[in-house]
Amino acid sequence: MPKLKPETIAQRRDHILDAAEACFARHGFHSTSMQMICRGAAVSAGALYVYFPSKEALIAGICERDRARFLERFSEAAATEDFLAGLEKVAARYFVEDEREKLALTLEAGAEATRNATVRETVLECDRAVGETLKTHLEDLARQGRIDPVLSPGDVARLLQVIGDGLAWRRALDPAFDARTLLPQVLTLVGLMVRPQNAPQQAATGASRADESRKETA
């Protein structure tokens, strides 16, 4: 059997993870069988087990892929001249543009983590890795003089994660929830925490966006 190229292996893994995501979001972790994922991915059971020997392994693969994508996007935001504008773009991607089913899968993984020790360790490890990377980026921004946070970078990173978790939970649960109208206020609060220094108009811009959003919802 010829050895597969790394890019081919990555493509096949992604294809299977896409199918698993759809099945988990639609049916839940427990109601989804490996056979259902095989059908969704149009692969044989043998091909599936080569890459993922269990549903827990699939959850780990999904978490790792999501973590890598998020950190890439946050790194781009941190490199943006207007940090809050970059952060707004990332937030809009997850809480406005992405399908609700994607966030529902995050809740499903969290719920399973309360019952399954293997999934719990996977979710917590992903959470810790994201938190550490956020902290590192915030430390770099502070060292460069681009932000002057009122709290330690570690505390700001944890608060960003908590805010993100809350927005994700609300959007996944409530079909009527419109994160677009809330993001300006959230970014204003984040701005007060990190105090951007590279563009003094950022705080005023954030406040202006929040005022406009309040007028729209009034």
C-alpha positions in Angstrom: 0.0 0.0 0.0 1.6 3.3 -1.0 2.4 5.8 1.7 0.0 8.7 1.7 1.3 12.3 1.5 0.9 14.4 4.7 -1.5 16.7 3.0 -3.7 13.8 1.9 -3.8 12.5 5.4 -4.8 15.9 6.7 -7.5 16.2 4.1 -8.9 12.8 5.0 -8.8 13.7 8.7 -10.6 17.0 8.1 -13.3 15.2 5.9 -14.0 12.7 8.7 -14.0 15.5 11.4 -16.5 17.5 9.3 -18.8 14.5 9.2 -18.4 13.9 12.9 -19.2 17.5 13.7 -22.4 17.4 11.7 -23.5 14.1 13.4 -22.6 15.2 16.9 -24.4 18.6 16.4 -27.5 17.0 14.9 -27.8 13.9 17.1 -25.7 14.4 20.2 -22.6 12.6 21.3 -24.3 9.5 22.8 -26.9 9.1 20.0 -24.2 9.3 17.3 -22.7 5.9 16.4 -19.4 5.4 14.5 -21.5 3.8 11.7 -23.4 7.1 11.3 -20.1 9.0 11.0 -18.9 6.5 8.4 -22.1 7.1 6.4 -21.7 10.9 6.8 -18.1 10.8 5.6 -18.7 8.1 3.0 -15.9 6.0 4.3 -15.6 2.4 5.5 -15.3 1.6 9.2 -11.8 0.4 8.6 -10.8 3.8 7.1 -12.5 5.7 10.0 -10.7 3.6 12.7 -7.3 4.2 11.0 -7.6 7.9 11.9 -10.0 7.9 14.9 -10.4 4.7 17.0 -13.2 6.1 19.1 -15.8 8.9 19.5 -13.5 10.4 22.2 -10.7 10.5 19.7 -13.0 12.4 17.3 -13.9 14.9 20.0 -10.2 15.4 20.6 -9.6 15.9 16.9 -12.4 18.5 16.7 -11.1 20.4 19.7 -7.6 20.4 18.5 -8.6 21.7 15.0 -10.9 24.4 16.5 -8.1 25.5 18.9 -5.7 25.8 16.0 -8.1 27.8 13.9 -9.1 30.1 16.8 -5.5 30.8 17.8 -4.6 31.6 14.2 -7.4 34.1 14.0 -6.5 35.7 17.4 -2.9 35.9 16.3 -4.0 37.9 13.3 -6.1 40.2 15.5 -3.1 40.8 17.8 -1.0 41.7 14.8 -3.6 44.2 13.6 -2.8 47.9 14.1 -6.2 48.4 15.7 -6.3 45.5 18.2 -10.0 46.0 19.1 -11.0 46.1 15.4 -9.1 42.8 14.9 -10.8 41.3 18.0 -14.2 42.5 16.7 -13.6 40.6 13.4 -12.8 37.4 15.3 -15.8 37.8 17.6 -18.1 38.4 14.6 -16.8 35.3 12.9 -17.8 33.1 15.8 -20.8 34.7 17.3 -22.5 36.2 14.2 -21.3 34.5 11.0 -20.8 30.9 12.0 -23.7 28.5 12.0 -25.5 28.0 15.3 -25.0 24.3 15.0 -21.2 24.8 15.3 -21.7 26.5 18.7 -24.2 23.8 19.7 -21.4 21.3 19.2 -19.3 23.2 21.7 -22.0 22.9 24.2 -22.5 19.2 23.5 -18.8 18.6 24.1 -19.0 20.6 27.4 -22.0 18.6 28.5 -20.2 15.3 27.7 -17.2 16.6 29.6 -19.2 16.6 32.8 -19.8 12.8 32.5 -16.8 11.5 30.6 -13.4 11.9 32.2 -11.5 11.4 28.8 -13.6 14.2 27.1 -13.3 16.4 30.2 -9.5 16.2 30.1 -9.5 16.9 26.3 -11.8 20.0 26.8 -9.9 21.3 29.8 -6.5 20.9 28.0 -7.8 22.7 25.0 -9.1 25.5 27.3 -5.8 25.7 29.1 -3.8 25.9 25.9 -6.1 28.7 24.5 -5.8 30.6 27.8 -2.0 30.4 27.9 -1.7 31.6 24.2 -4.1 34.5 24.9 -2.1 35.5 27.9 1.2 35.3 25.9 -0.3 37.6 23.1 -1.6 40.1 25.7 1.8 40.1 27.4 3.4 40.8 24.1 1.0 43.6 23.3 1.6 45.2 26.8 5.4 44.9 26.4 5.1 46.7 23.0 3.1 49.5 24.6 0.0 48.7 22.5 -2.2 48.0 25.5 -2.2 49.0 29.1 -4.4 46.5 30.8 -6.0 47.3 34.1 -5.7 43.7 35.1 -2.9 41.1 34.6 -2.7 39.6 31.1 -3.6 36.2 32.7 -6.8 37.7 34.3 -7.8 39.4 31.0 -7.3 36.2 29.1 -9.5 34.3 31.5 -12.2 37.0 31.3 -12.1 36.9 27.5 -12.6 33.1 27.6 -15.6 33.5 30.1 -17.2 36.2 27.9 -16.7 34.1 24.8 -18.2 31.0 26.5 -21.2 33.1 27.5 -21.8 34.5 24.0 -21.4 31.0 22.6 -23.9 29.4 25.0 -26.5 32.2 24.5 -26.3 32.0 20.7 -26.4 28.2 20.6 -29.4 28.1 22.9 -31.5 31.1 21.9 -32.5 31.3 18.2 -33.7 34.9 18.8 -30.3 36.0 20.3 -28.6 38.5 18.0 -24.9 38.9 19.0 -24.4 41.6 16.4 -26.3 44.1 18.6 -24.4 43.1 21.7 -20.8 43.0 20.3 -20.2 46.8 20.4 -21.0 46.9 24.2 -18.8 43.8 24.7 -15.9 45.4 22.9 -16.4 48.6 24.9 -15.9 46.6 28.1 -12.9 44.8 26.6 -11.5 48.1 25.6 -11.8 49.3 29.2 -9.9 46.2 30.4 -7.0 46.3 27.9 -6.9 50.1 27.3 -5.5 50.2 23.7 -2.6 52.7 23.4 -1.7 52.6 19.7 -4.9 54.3 18.6 -6.5 56.7 21.1 -9.7 57.0 19.1 -10.4 53.3 19.6 -12.2 53.8 23.0 -14.3 56.6 21.6 -15.1 54.5 18.5 -16.2 51.6 20.7 -18.4 53.9 22.7 -19.9 55.3 19.5 -20.7 51.8 18.3 -22.3 50.9 21.5 -24.5 54.1 21.4 -25.5 53.3 17.8 -26.4 49.8 18.9 -28.6 51.1 21.8 -30.4 53.4 19.5 -31.1 50.6 17.1 -32.6 48.4 19.8 -34.5 51.2 21.5 
